[in-house]
Amino acid sequence: MFIAYAMLFLISIPTLAGAMTGYTPIIDPFIRRNDSSLIPFRELPATSYIIQDGSRVNLTDNYFIGSQRLQHLSGSQSYMPVSYRDGSHWLSNYGYDISDCGYRYFSGTEPEMEHVYLLANVSSYVSQYGFYGLTKAETTWMNETLESPALNITASFLPGREQYDNESDIPYGHDWTDPRTDEKPFSNPQKRTYYDSQGNVYSLDYVISSGSCQPSVEGCDATFTKSNSDAYSTQIYNWGFSLVQATITAALAMIWTIGLYIMYLAAHLQLPLMDTPEIPRGWRAVVRLGETIRRELDSHGIDPESLIDKQPKRLVLPMTLTVARS
């Protein structure tokens, strides 16, 4: 029975080993820049506000403030900006949900409290003084009085209440009306923009046309190109059915190994010639045969000295055949 199992295992081991190579790579969304480099989509915060004259408040001009308040996803160790949950991101244009592309924020990407504090202050500032620096009066910025006019703060798209769990997290401006046009310039999700650490701005249309799902690599939180792709060549894989196959194959191999060892022990301990230096032949074989016949007679309770000449022939011949077969 075990011999048949061992043969089947040896025949099937190439198939089992080959099937274990089908790991599923983790997929992340990437955006192609103008210089053909790829940047992970998670490295492009959605633009909330832009302070055009940031130098007035010890910032740089055209200072970007993104929607980087993060919300921990239930049952996951990843993070995702809540402002991306409205379905206006580029993946939905291809019929995918953000989770289908392995959209992940690692635990180290939570925003600094300084940025969160700045976002809240900008939201509070524009709720009092509006956008585009239209207020021609002194204003208060983080307990500092600024001369007229107000800060020139703009935006592209600001999500509304439905994208946030807490009303206090909503950045002001979704329903703001421009007094010059009586329009709401920041309520259209198609006007959403993204920006990178170099200050490049990406429109939603560009992200849609240049975005693609690609296998994630170690170090993918940094931009990589063809010239430095070797530094980020280690792909990240999901554990899938291959783990089950590996476990089953290891168990079958263990059974096969233990079975072979048991067969070896049985052969080593039971075969009579295992420790014999040579096979008996000639007169030595005759002596060995006589000793064996006497042991057989003793095992049957027969005293060979008490037998007459005709009796040993009738008793010994069957025993001799039995010994020869064994």
C-alpha positions in Angstrom: 0.0 0.0 0.0 2.8 2.4 0.9 4.7 1.5 -2.2 1.8 2.7 -4.3 1.5 5.9 -2.3 5.3 6.6 -2.7 5.0 6.1 -6.5 2.0 8.4 -6.8 3.7 11.0 -4.7 6.9 11.0 -6.8 4.8 11.3 -10.0 2.7 14.2 -8.7 5.5 16.2 -7.0 6.4 18.2 -10.1 2.8 19.2 -10.5 2.5 20.2 -6.9 5.7 22.2 -6.9 4.8 23.9 -10.2 1.4 24.9 -8.9 2.9 26.7 -5.9 4.5 29.3 -8.1 1.3 31.0 -8.9 1.4 33.8 -6.2 -0.9 36.8 -6.6 1.0 40.1 -6.6 -0.4 43.1 -4.7 -1.6 45.7 -7.1 -1.2 49.5 -6.5 -2.4 52.4 -8.6 0.4 54.5 -10.2 0.4 57.7 -12.1 2.8 58.4 -15.0 4.5 61.8 -14.8 5.6 63.9 -17.8 9.2 62.6 -17.5 7.8 59.0 -17.8 8.5 58.2 -14.1 5.8 56.5 -12.1 4.5 57.8 -8.8 2.2 55.8 -6.4 -1.3 57.3 -6.4 -1.2 57.3 -2.6 1.7 59.9 -2.8 -0.7 62.4 -4.5 -2.9 64.0 -1.9 -6.1 65.6 -3.2 -5.8 69.3 -3.2 -8.0 71.0 -0.6 -6.6 74.6 -0.5 -3.9 76.6 -2.2 -2.5 79.7 -0.4 -1.4 81.8 -3.3 0.3 84.4 -1.2 1.6 82.0 1.5 4.7 84.2 2.0 2.5 86.6 4.0 2.1 84.0 6.8 5.6 82.4 6.7 4.7 79.8 4.1 5.7 79.6 0.5 3.6 81.1 -2.3 1.3 78.6 -4.0 1.3 76.5 -0.8 -0.7 73.3 -1.2 -2.8 71.9 1.6 -4.2 68.4 0.9 -7.0 66.3 2.3 -4.8 64.2 4.4 -6.9 63.5 7.3 -6.9 59.7 7.5 -9.5 57.3 8.7 -8.5 53.8 9.9 -10.4 51.2 7.8 -12.3 48.7 9.9 -10.5 45.3 9.8 -7.4 46.6 8.1 -4.1 48.1 9.0 -4.1 50.5 6.0 -5.3 54.1 5.8 -7.2 56.0 3.2 -8.1 59.7 3.0 -11.8 60.0 3.7 -12.1 62.6 0.9 -11.5 59.8 -1.7 -14.6 57.9 -0.7 -16.9 59.8 -2.9 -16.2 57.6 -6.0 -14.8 60.5 -8.1 -11.3 59.1 -8.2 -10.0 57.7 -11.5 -10.6 54.0 -10.6 -14.3 54.4 -10.6 -14.1 55.5 -14.2 -12.9 52.0 -15.2 -15.6 50.3 -13.1 -13.3 49.5 -10.2 -13.4 50.3 -6.6 -10.4 51.7 -4.9 -9.9 48.4 -3.0 -9.7 46.5 -6.3 -6.4 48.1 -7.0 -4.8 47.4 -3.7 -5.0 51.0 -2.6 -3.0 51.0 0.6 -1.7 53.5 3.2 0.9 52.1 5.5 0.9 52.9 9.2 3.8 55.3 8.8 1.8 57.7 6.5 -0.4 59.4 9.0 -0.1 63.1 8.6 1.8 65.3 11.0 -0.4 67.1 13.5 1.0 70.4 12.2 -0.5 69.7 8.8 -3.9 68.7 10.3 -3.8 71.9 12.4 -3.0 74.0 9.4 -5.9 72.5 7.4 -8.3 73.2 10.1 -7.1 76.8 10.4 -7.4 77.4 6.7 -10.9 76.0 6.7 -11.8 78.3 9.6 -10.2 81.3 7.9 -12.1 80.9 4.5 -15.3 80.3 6.4 -15.0 83.9 7.8 -13.3 85.8 5.0 -14.0 83.8 1.8 -11.8 82.9 -1.1 -9.7 84.7 -3.7 -8.8 87.5 -1.2 -12.0 89.3 -1.9 -12.3 90.7 1.6 -10.7 94.1 1.6 -10.2 94.4 5.4 -7.9 93.3 8.2 -8.2 89.6 8.9 -7.0 87.3 11.7 -4.8 84.3 10.8 -3.9 82.0 13.6 -4.1 84.8 16.2 -2.1 87.1 13.9 -3.6 90.2 12.4 -3.1 90.6 8.6 -3.4 93.8 6.7 -6.0 94.1 3.9 -6.7 92.3 1.7 -7.4 88.8 3.0 -5.2 85.9 2.0 -5.7 84.8 -1.5 -6.8 81.2 -0.9 -8.2 79.0 -3.8 -9.3 75.4 -4.1 -10.3 73.0 -6.9 -12.9 70.6 -5.3 -13.9 70.4 -1.7 -16.0 67.3 -0.7 -19.3 67.8 1.1 -20.9 66.2 4.1 -21.5 62.8 2.6 -17.8 62.1 2.3 -17.1 62.5 6.1 -18.2 60.7 9.2 -17.8 63.7 11.5 -19.1 67.2 10.5 -16.1 68.8 12.2 -13.8 67.1 9.7 -15.4 68.8 6.7 -13.2 71.5 5.1 -15.2 74.6 4.4 -16.0 75.6 0.8 -18.1 72.9 -0.9 -21.2 75.2 -0.7 -19.4 78.5 -0.9 -20.9 80.9 -3.5 -18.6 83.2 -5.4 -20.3 86.7 -5.1 -19.0 87.7 -8.5 -20.7 84.8 -10.4 -23.2 83.4 -8.0 -21.7 80.0 -8.7 -20.3 77.3 -6.4 -16.8 76.8 -7.9 -15.6 74.1 -5.5 -18.6 71.6 -5.6 -17.8 69.9 -8.9 -15.8 66.7 -8.3 -14.6 66.7 -11.9 -12.4 69.7 -11.0 -10.5 67.7 -8.4 -6.7 68.1 -8.6 -3.8 66.3 -7.0 -0.3 67.4 -6.2 3.1 65.8 -5.5 6.0 66.8 -3.2 7.6 68.7 -6.1 4.6 71.0 -6.5 3.3 69.5 -9.7 -0.4 69.6 -10.1 -2.4 66.8 -11.7 -6.0 67.3 -12.9 -8.5 64.5 -12.6 -8.6 64.1 -16.3 -4.8 63.6 -16.4 -4.9 61.1 -13.6 -7.6 59.1 -15.4 -5.7 59.0 -18.6 -2.3 58.3 -17.1 -3.2 56.1 -14.2 -2.7 52.3 -14.2 -2.7 49.4 -11.8 0.7 47.9 -11.5 2.4 45.3 -9.2 3.5 46.9 -6.0 7.2 46.8 -5.1 9.2 47.3 -2.0 10.0 51.0 -1.7 7.1 52.0 -3.8 6.5 55.0 -1.6 9.2 56.6 -3.6 9.1 57.5 -7.2 10.8 55.0 -9.5 11.9 55.1 -13.1 13.6 52.7 -15.5 16.9 54.0 -14.4 16.4 53.1 -10.7 13.9 50.2 -11.1 16.5 47.7 -9.8 16.3 49.4 -6.4 12.6 48.6 -6.3 12.5 45.2 -8.1 11.2 43.2 -5.1 7.5 42.7 -5.7 5.0 42.3 -2.9 2.8 39.2 -3.0 -0.4 38.1 -1.4 -0.6 34.8 0.4 -3.2 32.8 -1.5 -4.1 29.3 -2.4 -0.4 28.5 -2.8 0.0 28.6 0.9 -2.5 25.8 1.2 -0.8 23.8 -1.5 2.6 24.3 0.2 1.1 23.0 3.5 -0.4 19.9 1.8 2.8 19.2 -0.2 4.9 19.4 3.0 2.5 17.0 4.8 2.6 14.5 2.0 6.4 14.8 1.8 6.6 14.2 5.6 4.5 11.0 5.3 6.6 9.8 2.4 9.8 10.4 4.4 8.6 8.7 7.5 7.3 5.8 5.5 10.6 5.2 3.8 12.4 5.4 7.1 10.1 2.8 8.6 10.7 0.5 5.6 14.4 0.9 6.1 14.2 0.0 9.8 12.0 -3.1 9.0 14.5 -4.3 6.4 17.4 -3.7 8.7 16.0 -5.5 11.7 14.1 -8.4 10.0 16.2 -9.6 7.1 18.3 -12.6 8.4 21.2 -11.9 6.0 21.5 -8.2 6.9 24.5 -8.8 9.3 25.9 -11.9 7.6 29.3 -11.3 6.1 28.8 -13.9 3.3 26.1 -16.3 2.0 26.6 -19.9 3.4 27.5 -22.5 0.7 29.1 -25.9 0.5 29.7 -27.8 3.8 29.0 -24.7 5.8 25.5 -24.6 4.3 25.0 -28.3 5.3 25.9 -27.4 8.9 23.6 -24.4 8.9 20.8 -26.6 7.5 21.3 -29.2 10.2 21.1 -26.5 12.9 18.0 -25.1 11.4 16.2 -28.5 11.2 17.1 -29.2 14.8 15.6 -25.9 15.9 12.4 -26.6 14.0 12.1 -30.0 15.6 12.7 -28.5 19.1 10.0 -25.8 18.4 7.5 -28.6 17.7 8.5 -30.5 20.9 10.2 -33.4 19.0 13.3 -35.1 20.3 15.4 -36.1 17.3 17.3 -38.7 19.4 14.1 -40.6 20.1 13.1 -41.0 16.4 13.7 -44.1 14.3 15.2 -43.8 10.8 11.9 -43.6 8.9 10.4 -40.9 11.1 12.9 -38.1 10.3 12.3 -38.5 6.6 8.6 -37.9 7.0 9.1 -35.0 9.4 12.3 -33.4 8.2 11.5 -33.1 4.4 8.5 -30.7 4.9 10.7 -28.6 7.3 13.5 -28.5 4.8 11.2 -27.2 2.1 9.9 -24.6 4.6 13.4 -23.5 5.5 14.4 -23.3 1.9 11.4 -21.1 1.1 12.3 -18.8 4.0 
